[in-house]
């Protein structure tokens, strides 16, 4: 999959630090759109850029159209491994909603592969359940932003 297919990551509030980082990353590598696939593009990103692109794409697609859209647009394939690693590293006491959102994503990765085995504290047994569970996370964007800002300082 060419990374230009993933470029449509537009958050509702385009003035966020996450959106600005996403835009900057795509602008920086714009001349590579015809030669790189999504993995090549992702490899060249900084850690904060990876966080911005994966969490921004997740939040944008899921809040607008649900997990089915996130999966159909190729985000799951491109970003799942990184998001699953984030789940392990995110402090669920400091970032409870971000952690819960990543747990939903992790459970979906199992659903995508045909098994129905929820992970951690999620009850998602289908994509529809995952959409409903994610919608309950009212402060997740705020936690994503704080996590991103803290990661930029590492």
SULJO-V524258 format. One record per backbone hydrogen bond with DSSP energy under -0.5 kcal/mol. CO is the residue of the C=O (numbers start at 0). NH is the residue of the N-H. E is the energy in kcal/mol with one decimal. If there is no record, write none. Layout:
CO:NH:E, CO:NH:E
This chain:
0:37:-2.5, 1:4:-1.5, 2:5:-1.8, 3:6:-1.0, 7:9:-1.3, 8:10:-0.5, 11:13:-0.9, 12:15:-1.3, 15:19:-2.3, 16:20:-1.8, 17:21:-2.3, 18:22:-2.8, 19:23:-2.2, 20:24:-2.4, 21:25:-2.3, 22:26:-2.3, 23:27:-2.7, 24:28:-1.5, 26:29:-1.2, 28:31:-2.1, 29:32:-1.3, 31:34:-1.1, 31:35:-2.5, 35:2:-1.0, 36:40:-2.3, 37:41:-2.6, 38:42:-2.3, 39:43:-1.3, 40:43:-0.7, 41:44:-1.2, 45:49:-2.4, 46:50:-2.3, 47:51:-2.7, 48:52:-2.8, 49:53:-2.5, 50:54:-2.7, 50:55:-0.5, 51:55:-2.3, 52:56:-1.9, 53:57:-2.1, 54:58:-2.8, 55:59:-2.6, 56:60:-2.3, 57:61:-2.6, 58:62:-2.2, 59:63:-1.6, 60:64:-3.0, 60:65:-1.0, 61:65:-0.8, 65:68:-0.6, 65:69:-1.5, 66:70:-2.6, 67:71:-3.0, 68:72:-2.3, 69:74:-1.4, 69:75:-1.1, 70:73:-1.6, 73:77:-2.0, 74:78:-3.1, 75:79:-2.3, 78:82:-2.5, 79:83:-2.7, 80:84:-1.6, 81:85:-2.2, 82:86:-1.9, 83:87:-1.1, 84:88:-1.3, 85:89:-2.3, 89:91:-0.7, 90:94:-2.8, 94:98:-2.6, 95:99:-2.0, 96:100:-2.7, 97:101:-2.5, 98:102:-2.0, 99:103:-1.9, 100:104:-1.9, 101:105:-2.5, 102:106:-2.4, 103:107:-2.2, 104:108:-1.8, 105:109:-1.0, 106:110:-1.9, 107:111:-3.4, 108:112:-1.0, 109:114:-2.1, 110:113:-1.9, 114:116:-0.6, 118:121:-1.5, 125:129:-2.3, 126:130:-2.4, 127:131:-2.1, 128:132:-3.0, 129:133:-2.6, 130:134:-2.1, 131:135:-0.9, 132:135:-0.5, 133:136:-1.8, 135:137:-1.8, 136:139:-1.3, 138:142:-2.1, 139:143:-2.8, 140:144:-2.4, 141:145:-2.2, 142:146:-2.8, 143:147:-2.7, 144:148:-2.8, 145:149:-2.4, 146:150:-2.3, 147:151:-2.0, 148:152:-0.6, 149:152:-0.7, 150:153:-1.3
